[in-house]
């Protein structure tokens, strides 16, 4: 009974495939491309539903639990068992493996890999090539060739993308995004089951950080509004010492919560070399006996001494060269620009001109730092990084250096050179309020504008095909709306990381700013709390 219930949960449509929509004039033509694709999806055990959109046709895919289980066994996925060991998944021993917090057998990350294996693993196993026809064109599906990559290469399949589970999405909207009473109270287990561990950990940190910010924010408002008279000189040092203790306690409590979440979800991260990395000339993880390996090391000892140091030093030289390029760019390009802005802001008297200068600066610096981040990512792709950890470290060092200079150099200029606390407070207000408001407006408005523009383009194309400019065109299917919505990706390291890289970078920079300049402007914590509350609400709804 329980197995049937889980199977019903797993049969929700989770993948969408976008193909061109046939016109009315083409319906009687010999067109078998979509039918062959649907038939092959059905053969591998997927449940198929075809939806006609305004301009495209959508093939929704779902998989029964047994289909996903057998795909997981073919992929040799490792899952945690009830005895606490990670073993290779076997469908026949399904009861031995631990289920997710929501009761499902596979997480979305595991299901996505299974879907990817099923969809992209369709191969022509017949003895002859198959001719696929569509829109007057013919495609030859050769023996042993994968079907979906073939149709993607000829641009018949426009996109393969994940779909939302409507029941779970509405439940998360009600219990999470639309929870106005306490935005820091989050259903972390449900977020983990639906979005995965990385996003769940991020929102757990964001909720805890926002909740902990209320204490320094209240402390800062008290220090700012109440006149302590002769004790005023002691209040600021006490406030700053309290903030340091708060930061230390927050760090330790977050480590405990992070470890508790990982233990509850039974996740363990191990740092090691990636598959294919050659250690001393031998494949890591290759199946050869110690005797054979020792013989190889003994015979090729001279060659290994030459090859390994050469590749090692070449990797170090590449990283040194790339680091030098980034550092020189910061010193000779970004630093003069930042100092020029800080100096002009100091000497300009008119508040209107200061506001205009700040607007131009914020607009320009966003593009400059983004271009610098893209260049850093390009440099990292050509580095000889042995592990994902080293590649991530290199990305953080380079991009954080650019954004650190952009965020702090103007503040340091006013704090250390001019020592003008009035101007320093104005700059902090701009950084914590104006820039954050502008960024949030852009992050919320740009996706909506892109979505509206895509819908306008589809409507315009449909009216042109009909030959009529009147009549209202409605997007009735949920799958078509999800297809038109822009995906949430990183603006800096899109090739290496997802959208969380930008958000974590912003959190780190803002945390450093309020910690370093808390004494100069205690209300920074209050402004940061408002910003992070808006930040949370925005992310919950996205």
Backbone torsions as a table, in degrees:
resi	resn	phi	psi	omega
1	UNK	NA	-43.2	179.5
2	UNK	-66.1	-39.6	179.0
3	UNK	-62.8	-38.6	178.1
4	UNK	-66.2	-36.7	179.6
5	UNK	-66.2	-42.6	178.7
6	UNK	-65.0	-38.6	-179.1
7	UNK	-63.5	-38.1	178.1
8	UNK	-64.7	-37.1	178.6
9	UNK	-66.3	-33.4	-176.1
10	UNK	-78.9	-13.2	-176.3
11	UNK	-87.5	10.4	173.6
12	UNK	-70.0	149.2	-177.3
13	UNK	-75.0	121.9	-172.9
14	UNK	-120.0	-11.1	-178.5
15	UNK	-132.0	138.8	175.7
16	UNK	-120.0	137.7	177.4
17	UNK	-119.2	126.5	-175.8
18	UNK	-102.2	124.1	177.0
19	UNK	-129.8	160.0	179.9
20	UNK	-64.0	147.0	178.6
21	UNK	-88.1	136.3	179.7
22	UNK	-77.5	139.0	175.8
23	UNK	-79.1	165.2	-179.3
24	UNK	-63.0	-36.7	-178.6
25	UNK	-67.7	-21.9	-174.7
26	UNK	-95.4	-1.1	-172.4
27	UNK	-67.8	-28.5	-178.7
28	UNK	-90.8	-3.2	-179.8
29	UNK	-78.6	162.2	178.3
30	UNK	-75.5	101.6	-174.6
31	UNK	-137.9	104.2	-173.2
32	UNK	-115.5	6.9	-172.5
33	UNK	-65.7	-49.5	-179.1
34	UNK	-66.9	-39.2	-178.9
35	UNK	-64.1	-40.6	178.4
36	UNK	-64.6	-41.9	180.0
37	UNK	-62.8	-45.9	179.1
38	UNK	-64.4	-40.9	-179.9
39	UNK	-63.4	-39.5	179.1
40	UNK	-69.5	-37.4	175.3
41	UNK	-61.4	-40.0	-179.7
42	UNK	-68.1	-36.2	-178.6
43	UNK	-64.2	-32.8	-179.3
44	UNK	-84.4	3.7	175.2
45	UNK	99.1	8.6	179.8
46	UNK	-85.2	149.3	174.3
47	UNK	-94.3	127.8	-170.7
48	UNK	-117.1	137.7	172.4
49	UNK	-137.6	128.8	-179.0
50	UNK	-99.5	132.5	-178.8
51	UNK	-125.2	128.2	177.7
52	UNK	-88.9	118.0	177.4
53	UNK	-94.6	-171.0	-179.7
54	UNK	-69.1	-46.4	-176.9
55	UNK	-119.8	-18.1	-177.1
56	UNK	-132.4	167.2	173.7
57	UNK	-108.2	140.9	-175.7
58	UNK	-120.5	129.9	177.1
59	UNK	-105.6	110.2	179.2
60	UNK	-91.3	136.3	-175.1
61	UNK	-121.2	137.9	172.2
62	UNK	-134.3	158.7	-178.2
63	UNK	-133.4	128.7	172.2
64	UNK	-63.0	161.5	-177.3
65	UNK	-60.3	-37.9	-179.4
66	UNK	-65.5	-38.4	178.2
67	UNK	-63.1	-45.1	177.9
68	UNK	-65.3	-38.2	-179.2
69	UNK	-64.2	-42.1	179.5
70	UNK	-70.3	-33.2	175.2
71	UNK	-66.8	-39.4	177.6
72	UNK	-64.1	-36.3	177.4
73	UNK	-67.1	-38.5	177.8
74	UNK	-66.9	-35.8	178.1
75	UNK	-77.2	-10.5	-178.9
76	UNK	59.8	43.1	177.2
77	UNK	-67.9	142.8	176.8
78	UNK	-100.7	132.3	-179.8
79	UNK	-131.7	155.0	179.8
80	UNK	-73.5	133.9	178.0
81	UNK	-98.9	171.6	-179.0
82	UNK	-69.3	-16.1	177.4
83	UNK	-90.9	4.2	174.7
84	UNK	89.5	8.6	-179.9
85	UNK	-108.9	147.0	174.5
86	UNK	-89.6	112.2	-178.3
87	UNK	-122.2	159.6	178.2
88	UNK	-64.7	132.7	-174.9
89	UNK	-70.5	137.9	174.2
90	UNK	-133.3	129.3	-176.4
91	UNK	-64.9	-34.2	-179.2
92	UNK	-67.2	-22.4	-179.8
93	UNK	-110.7	38.0	-172.9
94	UNK	-61.5	-32.4	-177.5
95	UNK	-70.8	-13.1	-178.2
96	UNK	-83.4	-9.4	-174.0
97	UNK	-102.8	147.1	-175.9
98	UNK	-76.8	138.3	179.0
99	UNK	-89.6	168.9	179.0
100	UNK	-73.8	165.5	179.3
101	UNK	-57.7	-27.4	179.5
102	UNK	-88.4	3.1	177.9
103	UNK	95.8	-8.3	179.1
104	UNK	-79.4	156.2	-176.5
105	UNK	-77.2	-41.1	-176.3
106	UNK	-114.2	145.4	171.0
107	UNK	-76.6	167.7	179.8
108	UNK	-64.2	-35.3	177.2
109	UNK	-60.2	-42.9	179.1
110	UNK	-70.4	-40.5	178.5
111	UNK	-63.7	-38.0	179.9
112	UNK	-63.0	-40.7	177.3
113	UNK	-64.6	-37.8	178.3
114	UNK	-66.8	-44.4	176.7
115	UNK	-61.1	-42.4	179.6
116	UNK	-61.5	-39.9	178.5
117	UNK	-66.4	-41.0	-178.8
118	UNK	-70.3	-43.0	-174.5
119	UNK	-73.7	-49.5	-175.5
120	UNK	-85.9	-1.9	178.3
121	UNK	-94.9	4.9	179.0
122	UNK	-73.2	120.7	-175.0
123	UNK	-126.1	147.8	175.7
124	UNK	-75.0	102.8	-177.2
125	UNK	-97.9	6.1	178.2
126	UNK	-77.2	176.2	-176.8
127	UNK	-89.0	-4.8	-178.8
128	UNK	-141.5	163.8	179.0
129	UNK	-71.2	152.0	-179.7
130	UNK	-112.0	131.5	179.4
131	UNK	-92.8	122.2	179.3
132	UNK	-106.5	132.8	-176.4
133	UNK	-119.7	138.9	173.5
134	UNK	-164.8	133.5	175.1
135	UNK	55.0	40.9	178.4
136	UNK	75.9	5.3	-179.8
137	UNK	-112.6	155.7	178.7
138	UNK	-123.3	133.4	177.3
139	UNK	-119.0	137.4	-178.6
140	UNK	-101.8	115.6	178.3
141	UNK	-93.5	102.1	-173.0
142	UNK	-74.1	162.4	178.4
143	UNK	-66.6	131.0	-179.4
144	UNK	80.5	3.3	-179.0
145	UNK	-92.9	142.4	177.7
146	UNK	-74.4	137.2	-173.3
147	UNK	-75.3	-52.5	-173.7
148	UNK	-63.6	-46.9	175.1
149	UNK	-58.7	-34.1	177.6
150	UNK	-63.3	-47.3	-179.9
151	UNK	-69.2	-28.9	174.4
152	UNK	-70.6	-36.9	-179.0
153	UNK	-67.7	-32.2	177.5
154	UNK	-91.5	7.0	175.8
155	UNK	63.1	31.4	171.2
156	UNK	-82.8	-47.5	172.3
157	UNK	-83.8	116.6	-177.3
158	UNK	-80.1	-38.8	-177.4
159	UNK	-164.8	146.0	170.3
160	UNK	-118.6	119.5	-172.1
161	UNK	-141.9	153.6	179.4
162	UNK	-76.7	148.7	179.1
163	UNK	-107.6	153.0	174.9
164	UNK	-78.1	144.0	168.6
165	UNK	-83.7	110.5	-171.6
166	UNK	-60.7	-39.6	-178.8
167	UNK	-65.5	-45.7	179.7
168	UNK	-70.2	-35.8	179.7
169	UNK	-64.6	-43.3	178.8
170	UNK	-67.2	-35.2	177.7
171	UNK	-66.3	-41.2	177.4
172	UNK	-67.2	-37.2	176.8
173	UNK	-61.3	-42.1	-177.4
174	UNK	-71.8	-45.6	-174.4
175	UNK	-88.2	-9.4	-172.1
176	UNK	-130.6	-68.6	-174.1
177	UNK	-67.6	-36.2	-177.3
178	UNK	-101.0	18.5	177.3
179	UNK	-85.0	87.8	-173.9
180	UNK	-75.3	-23.0	-174.3
181	UNK	-72.4	-36.8	-178.9
182	UNK	-147.5	96.4	-176.6
183	UNK	-75.9	-11.8	178.0
184	UNK	-88.6	-9.2	177.4
185	UNK	-86.5	113.5	-172.7
186	UNK	-126.2	140.0	173.7
187	UNK	-79.0	78.9	-171.2
188	UNK	-61.7	-40.5	-179.2
189	UNK	-63.5	-39.7	178.0
190	UNK	-68.5	-37.6	176.9
191	UNK	-64.0	-41.1	179.1
192	UNK	-63.6	-43.3	-178.7
193	UNK	-66.7	-31.8	-174.3
194	UNK	-91.7	-42.9	-174.6
195	UNK	-105.4	-19.0	-177.8
196	UNK	106.1	171.6	-173.4
197	UNK	-68.8	-38.9	-174.2
198	UNK	-63.2	-47.3	-179.9
199	UNK	-70.7	-36.1	179.2
200	UNK	-64.6	-42.4	178.1
201	UNK	-63.9	-40.2	179.7
202	UNK	-61.5	-46.7	-178.8
203	UNK	-72.5	-29.3	174.0
204	UNK	-64.0	-42.9	177.2
205	UNK	-65.5	-43.9	-178.2
206	UNK	-62.8	-40.9	178.6
207	UNK	-67.2	-42.5	178.9
208	UNK	-67.2	-40.7	179.7
209	UNK	-63.1	-44.0	178.8
210	UNK	-64.2	-40.4	179.5
211	UNK	-66.0	-40.8	-180.0
212	UNK	-72.1	-20.2	-179.3
213	UNK	-71.9	-17.4	-178.1
214	UNK	-64.8	-35.4	-179.5
215	UNK	-66.5	-53.7	177.9
216	UNK	-65.1	-28.9	177.6
217	UNK	-65.8	-44.4	177.4
218	UNK	-65.5	-39.9	177.1
219	UNK	-61.4	-43.0	-178.6
220	UNK	-66.2	-41.4	179.0
221	UNK	-63.8	-38.5	177.3
222	UNK	-62.7	-45.5	180.0
223	UNK	-64.4	-36.5	-175.7
224	UNK	-77.2	-36.1	-171.6
225	UNK	-94.0	-28.3	-175.8
226	UNK	-95.4	132.7	176.9
227	UNK	-89.7	113.3	-178.3
228	UNK	-90.3	4.3	176.4
229	UNK	65.5	-125.8	-177.4
230	UNK	-70.3	-17.8	179.2
231	UNK	-87.3	3.8	-176.5
232	UNK	-61.4	-34.2	-179.2
233	UNK	-69.7	-21.6	178.3
234	UNK	-91.6	-19.1	-174.4
235	UNK	-68.2	-46.9	-177.9
236	UNK	-61.9	-46.2	175.1
237	UNK	-59.6	-40.7	177.4
238	UNK	-63.4	-40.0	178.5
239	UNK	-62.2	-44.3	-177.6
240	UNK	-68.5	-40.0	176.5
241	UNK	-62.7	-40.0	176.9
242	UNK	-63.3	-36.1	179.1
243	UNK	-68.1	-39.3	177.9
244	UNK	-63.2	-44.8	177.3
245	UNK	-63.2	-37.7	177.2
246	UNK	-61.6	-43.7	-179.6
247	UNK	-64.3	-40.9	179.3
248	UNK	-64.9	-45.5	180.0
249	UNK	-65.0	-40.7	178.6
250	UNK	-61.3	-43.4	179.3
251	UNK	-60.9	-44.7	-178.5
252	UNK	-68.5	-41.7	179.4
253	UNK	-67.4	-34.1	177.6
254	UNK	-68.2	-38.0	176.6
255	UNK	-59.8	-41.5	178.6
256	UNK	-64.8	-44.1	-179.3
257	UNK	-66.6	-40.0	179.2
258	UNK	-61.7	-45.0	178.3
259	UNK	-64.2	-38.7	179.3
260	UNK	-64.6	-40.7	179.1
261	UNK	-65.9	-43.9	179.6
262	UNK	-63.7	-37.7	178.4
263	UNK	-69.2	-38.0	179.8
264	UNK	-66.6	-35.8	178.9
265	UNK	-90.3	0.2	176.8
266	UNK	56.4	52.8	179.0
267	UNK	-113.9	132.2	176.2
268	UNK	-131.9	132.2	179.6
269	UNK	-107.7	129.0	176.8
270	UNK	-116.8	138.0	-179.8
271	UNK	-96.8	122.6	179.5
272	UNK	-162.5	-179.5	-179.3
273	UNK	-75.6	152.7	179.5
274	UNK	-80.1	160.5	177.0
275	UNK	-59.2	138.3	179.5
276	UNK	93.5	-9.2	179.4
277	UNK	-75.7	130.2	-176.0
278	UNK	-94.4	122.1	179.8
279	UNK	-107.2	113.8	-178.9
280	UNK	54.3	41.5	176.0
281	UNK	80.0	1.2	-178.4
282	UNK	-120.7	137.4	178.9
283	UNK	-61.0	128.0	175.0
284	UNK	-68.0	127.2	179.4
285	UNK	85.5	5.8	178.2
286	UNK	-71.6	147.6	-173.9
287	UNK	-92.7	85.6	173.0
288	UNK	-136.7	148.8	-173.8
289	UNK	-71.6	156.3	177.7
290	UNK	-59.8	-33.5	179.9
291	UNK	-66.0	-45.0	179.9
292	UNK	-64.9	-39.1	179.3
293	UNK	-65.7	-40.5	-179.8
294	UNK	-66.1	-34.9	177.1
295	UNK	-65.8	-40.0	-179.8
296	UNK	-65.7	-43.9	178.1
297	UNK	-62.4	-35.2	-179.0
298	UNK	-71.3	-37.3	-177.5
299	UNK	-80.8	-35.3	-176.5
300	UNK	-104.3	26.4	-174.9
301	UNK	-62.1	-40.6	-178.8
302	UNK	-66.8	-44.0	-179.9
303	UNK	-64.8	-39.2	-179.9
304	UNK	-65.2	-36.3	178.4
305	UNK	-64.7	-28.5	-179.0
306	UNK	-86.0	-43.1	-174.2
307	UNK	-72.1	-46.3	-174.7
308	UNK	-64.2	-48.1	177.8
309	UNK	-62.8	-32.7	-179.3
310	UNK	-66.0	-47.4	179.0
311	UNK	-67.9	-35.4	179.6
312	UNK	-65.1	-47.8	-179.3
313	UNK	-68.2	-32.6	177.5
314	UNK	-64.8	-39.5	176.2
315	UNK	-64.6	-41.2	177.5
316	UNK	-63.3	-40.1	179.7
317	UNK	-66.0	-39.0	177.8
318	UNK	-62.6	-45.8	179.2
319	UNK	-64.9	-39.8	178.3
320	UNK	-63.6	-42.3	178.8
321	UNK	-62.7	-45.9	-179.5
322	UNK	-65.4	-41.2	176.7
323	UNK	-61.8	-39.3	179.3
324	UNK	-65.1	-39.1	178.7
325	UNK	-62.7	-44.6	-179.1
326	UNK	-66.0	-44.9	-178.4
327	UNK	-63.4	-44.8	179.2
328	UNK	-64.5	-36.8	177.4
329	UNK	-64.4	-39.7	178.2
330	UNK	-65.0	-43.8	-175.2
331	UNK	-70.8	-44.8	-170.9
332	UNK	-96.8	-14.7	-179.3
333	UNK	-115.1	-54.3	-174.0
334	UNK	-80.1	-40.2	-178.2
335	UNK	-60.2	-48.6	176.7
336	UNK	-59.4	-37.2	179.2
337	UNK	-64.6	-43.6	-179.4
338	UNK	-67.0	-41.8	179.9
339	UNK	-67.6	-36.4	178.0
340	UNK	-64.1	-42.1	177.8
341	UNK	-64.6	-44.8	-179.0
342	UNK	-63.2	-38.7	-179.6
343	UNK	-69.7	-43.7	178.7
344	UNK	-62.6	-38.9	178.5
345	UNK	-64.1	-31.8	-179.3
346	UNK	-74.5	-37.1	-173.5
347	UNK	-89.6	-23.0	-179.7
348	UNK	-71.6	135.0	-177.2
349	UNK	-93.5	-41.1	-175.3
350	UNK	-69.0	129.9	178.1
351	UNK	-68.2	-32.5	179.1
352	UNK	-65.2	-42.3	179.0
353	UNK	-68.2	-35.2	176.2
354	UNK	-63.5	-41.5	179.1
355	UNK	-64.3	-42.7	177.8
356	UNK	-64.8	-40.6	177.3
357	UNK	-62.9	-41.3	179.2
358	UNK	-64.9	-40.4	179.3
359	UNK	-63.1	-44.8	178.5
360	UNK	-63.9	-41.1	-179.2
361	UNK	-63.6	-47.4	-178.5
362	UNK	-63.2	-37.3	178.5
363	UNK	-67.8	-43.5	-177.0
364	UNK	-71.3	-42.0	-173.4
365	UNK	-69.7	-28.9	177.4
366	UNK	-62.3	-41.4	179.6
367	UNK	-73.6	-39.4	-179.1
368	UNK	-63.1	-48.9	-178.3
369	UNK	-68.2	-32.6	178.3
370	UNK	-68.3	-39.7	176.0
371	UNK	-64.4	-41.1	177.2
372	UNK	-62.0	-39.4	177.2
373	UNK	-64.6	-40.6	177.7
374	UNK	-63.2	-41.1	178.2
375	UNK	-63.8	-40.3	178.2
376	UNK	-61.3	-40.8	178.9
377	UNK	-64.6	-40.6	177.5
378	UNK	-61.0	-41.8	179.5
379	UNK	-64.7	-39.2	-178.4
380	UNK	-65.3	-35.0	-178.7
381	UNK	-63.4	-24.3	179.9
382	UNK	-97.3	3.7	177.0
383	UNK	-82.3	155.7	179.5
384	UNK	-95.6	67.0	179.9
385	UNK	-86.2	122.7	-174.4
386	UNK	-73.5	-32.7	-174.6
387	UNK	-127.3	164.0	176.9
388	UNK	-66.5	-31.2	179.0
389	UNK	-64.4	-43.0	179.4
390	UNK	-67.5	-36.8	177.2
391	UNK	-65.8	-40.7	177.9
392	UNK	-66.1	-40.2	177.6
393	UNK	-61.4	-43.5	179.7
394	UNK	-63.2	-39.2	178.0
395	UNK	-64.3	-44.0	-178.6
396	UNK	-63.9	-45.5	-177.4
397	UNK	-60.8	-45.7	-175.0
398	UNK	-71.9	-50.8	-176.4
399	UNK	-71.0	-38.3	178.8
400	UNK	-64.6	-34.6	176.6
401	UNK	-61.0	-42.6	178.5
402	UNK	-64.0	-47.8	-176.4
403	UNK	-74.4	-28.9	174.8
404	UNK	-62.7	-45.5	179.0
405	UNK	-62.8	-42.9	-178.2
406	UNK	-66.4	-33.7	-175.4
407	UNK	-84.4	-40.5	-167.2
408	UNK	-104.8	-21.3	-171.1
409	UNK	-64.5	-38.6	177.9
410	UNK	-67.1	-37.2	179.0
411	UNK	-68.9	-42.8	176.8
412	UNK	-62.5	-35.7	-179.3
413	UNK	-61.4	-47.2	-179.8
414	UNK	-72.0	-34.1	-176.0
415	UNK	-76.6	-38.7	-172.5
416	UNK	-98.5	-36.1	-175.6
417	UNK	-90.6	-56.2	-177.7
418	UNK	-85.8	-30.0	-179.2
419	UNK	54.7	39.2	178.9
420	UNK	-99.7	101.6	-173.6
421	UNK	-70.4	-28.3	178.3
422	UNK	-65.6	-47.7	177.4
423	UNK	-65.9	-37.4	179.1
424	UNK	-61.4	-40.3	178.8
425	UNK	-67.4	-37.8	177.3
426	UNK	-62.8	-41.2	179.0
427	UNK	-65.1	-40.7	178.6
428	UNK	-64.5	-39.4	177.6
429	UNK	-62.5	-41.3	178.3
430	UNK	-62.2	-43.7	-177.7
431	UNK	-67.0	-40.1	-173.5
432	UNK	-86.7	-24.4	-176.5
433	UNK	-114.8	-61.4	-172.0
434	UNK	-62.9	-51.1	-177.4
435	UNK	-64.8	-38.4	180.0
436	UNK	-68.5	-38.8	177.9
437	UNK	-63.6	-43.9	178.8
438	UNK	-63.3	-42.9	-179.8
439	UNK	-65.5	-41.4	178.4
440	UNK	-65.6	-37.6	176.6
441	UNK	-63.0	-42.9	178.9
442	UNK	-66.0	-43.7	-178.2
443	UNK	-65.3	-29.5	179.5
444	UNK	-88.3	-35.2	-174.1
445	UNK	-83.9	-38.4	-176.7
446	UNK	-61.6	-47.5	176.8
447	UNK	-59.7	-38.7	179.1
448	UNK	-66.7	-40.6	178.4
449	UNK	-65.5	-39.9	177.0
450	UNK	-63.6	-42.0	179.0
451	UNK	-64.0	-43.6	179.1
452	UNK	-65.4	-38.3	179.9
453	UNK	-66.9	-38.9	177.4
454	UNK	-64.3	-42.4	178.2
455	UNK	-64.1	-39.6	178.1
456	UNK	-63.0	-41.9	179.4
457	UNK	-64.1	-39.2	178.1
458	UNK	-66.4	-43.4	179.0
459	UNK	-62.9	-41.9	-179.5
460	UNK	-63.7	-41.5	178.8
461	UNK	-65.6	-40.0	-179.8
462	UNK	-66.9	-41.3	178.3
463	UNK	-65.5	-36.2	179.1
464	UNK	-67.2	-35.9	177.4
465	UNK	-68.6	-37.5	179.6
466	UNK	-76.4	-22.6	-177.6
467	UNK	79.0	19.8	-179.4
468	UNK	-134.9	138.1	179.8
469	UNK	-97.4	0.4	-179.4
470	UNK	-107.3	166.5	179.4
471	UNK	99.8	140.5	-178.6
472	UNK	-93.8	132.1	-179.8
473	UNK	-107.4	120.2	-176.9
474	UNK	-105.3	140.8	173.1
475	UNK	-96.8	97.2	-172.2
476	UNK	-90.4	-27.6	-174.4
477	UNK	-88.0	138.1	178.5
478	UNK	-65.8	-36.1	-177.2
479	UNK	-65.6	-34.5	178.5
480	UNK	-70.8	-36.9	177.4
481	UNK	-65.1	-40.4	178.3
482	UNK	-66.1	-35.0	179.0
483	UNK	-65.9	-37.6	-177.8
484	UNK	-77.7	-22.4	-179.2
485	UNK	-70.9	138.7	179.0
486	UNK	-69.8	144.7	179.3
487	UNK	-79.1	152.0	-178.8
488	UNK	-91.2	104.9	-178.3
489	UNK	-129.3	169.0	178.4
490	UNK	-71.6	141.4	175.9
491	UNK	-89.6	-13.9	-177.6
492	UNK	-104.0	-63.1	-174.2
493	UNK	-109.7	56.4	-176.0
494	UNK	-62.6	-31.7	-178.2
495	UNK	-74.9	-26.2	-174.2
496	UNK	-110.6	-31.3	-173.2
497	UNK	-132.6	170.2	175.9
498	UNK	-95.1	-168.6	-175.9
499	UNK	-67.0	-15.6	-179.2
500	UNK	-69.3	-21.5	179.2
501	UNK	-61.3	-44.4	178.4
502	UNK	-62.6	-42.5	-177.9
503	UNK	-67.9	-42.0	178.3
504	UNK	-66.7	-36.7	176.6
505	UNK	-63.1	-41.7	178.7
506	UNK	-65.9	-40.4	177.3
507	UNK	-62.2	-42.9	-179.1
508	UNK	-64.3	-42.4	-179.5
509	UNK	-67.1	-41.6	-179.9
510	UNK	-68.1	-38.0	178.2
511	UNK	-63.2	-43.0	177.9
512	UNK	-62.8	-37.7	-178.0
513	UNK	-67.8	-46.3	-177.4
514	UNK	-71.5	-27.5	178.7
515	UNK	-74.5	-42.3	-175.9
516	UNK	-73.8	-30.6	-173.7
517	UNK	-117.6	30.1	179.8
518	UNK	-67.4	-39.5	-179.2
519	UNK	-70.0	-37.3	-179.7
520	UNK	-68.4	-32.0	-177.5
521	UNK	-148.5	84.7	-176.8
522	UNK	-58.6	-30.0	-179.0
523	UNK	-68.5	-3.4	176.9
524	UNK	-57.8	-35.5	179.2
525	UNK	-67.9	-38.1	178.8
526	UNK	-66.5	-43.6	178.0
527	UNK	-64.4	-41.3	179.7
528	UNK	-63.5	-35.9	178.3
529	UNK	-63.9	-42.7	176.9
530	UNK	-62.8	-42.0	-179.9
531	UNK	-62.8	-44.2	-176.5
532	UNK	-72.9	-28.7	173.3
533	UNK	-65.2	-43.9	175.5
534	UNK	-65.3	-36.4	178.6
535	UNK	-61.1	-44.8	179.4
536	UNK	-63.5	-48.0	-178.1
537	UNK	-60.1	-41.5	-179.6
538	UNK	-62.5	-44.9	-177.5
539	UNK	-70.3	-35.9	179.0
540	UNK	-61.6	-39.2	-177.1
541	UNK	-77.7	-27.6	177.0
542	UNK	-73.8	NA	NA
